[in-house]
Amino acid sequence: MLLRLFCWLSLTSIIVGWVNSRTLLKRDADFESVRTRLKKDHSGKAHDPVDKYFHEATFHPHYDGRFADRVLSYDERRLHLTPLMQSYLSTMSDIGAETWIMHGTLLGWWWNRKILPWDSDVDVQVSEPTMHFLASYYNMTIHHYELPHIPQGRDYMLEINPSYVKRTQADEFNVIDARWIDTETGLFIDITTVRKNEARIFNGTEGALIVKDKHHYLEKDLFPLRESMYEDMPVKVPFAYTQVLGEEYGNRALTTPTYEG
């Protein structure tokens, strides 16, 4: 059971909330601004392209090096990924931000309503209006949860990439629009924005949608969202989930019980 102690706390040195989303400053929330227990930054910032906002850890791409200095063991990772997902879903529900699971996370839902055993990250999507909302009011906010197996609780940070306003897929270094980050372990949830594909709509494809990570959908594939359960929490999934998963992973991924990764 999760217990959320308070809605949010601001990191005053870098908060950009309560302003119009277009005023977001393009700058990193650097190590010194957000550091918790670590004395050294383990992110790849020093060697990443200058235009890249999120900097994954040097030792693994599914960790934030500002908060992590090692890869967790399998059991540790499983212990922390579940509350990471639960806290995200709980927070988005509390603030009225519609979100749904996608990619490998959706595949895990298909099989057993849980995170796949081999996964080390989580993928979700939001609409463009929702991303504007999150950027305007909740960027760089900290959400504290009490957890049964962690007496001191855990802080999770919502961080918005200022480049989310760039709608083009040419912005290849910033395909992730936001992250929900465990500030103790460095594990995170990737949040991407689904937008109207104006070019395809102009050329006659009704309801065409696009994501900066090069995924394409139709509105009828995603909406209306279906309600379900995931990691013992209410969750939303795409309307045509079998089609979405089949197109991304192949139909065998929906019937073959053996992991071949």
Secondary structure as UniProt FT lines:
FT   STRAND          3..10
FT   TURN            12..14
FT   HELIX           21..23
FT   HELIX           31..34
FT   HELIX           45..47
FT   TURN            50..51
FT   STRAND          56..57
FT   TURN            61..62
FT   TURN            65..67
FT   HELIX           74..95
FT   STRAND          100..101
FT   HELIX           103..112
FT   TURN            117..118
FT   STRAND          122..127
FT   HELIX           128..137
FT   TURN            138..140
FT   STRAND          141..147
FT   TURN            148..149
FT   STRAND          150..160
FT   HELIX           162..165
FT   TURN            169..170
FT   TURN            172..173
FT   STRAND          178..182
FT   TURN            183..185
FT   STRAND          188..196
FT   HELIX           198..202
FT   TURN            203..204
FT   TURN            206..207
FT   STRAND          208..210
FT   TURN            212..213
FT   STRAND          216..218
FT   HELIX           219..222
FT   STRAND          226..230
FT   TURN            231..232
FT   STRAND          233..237
FT   TURN            239..240
FT   HELIX           241..249
FT   HELIX           251..254
//
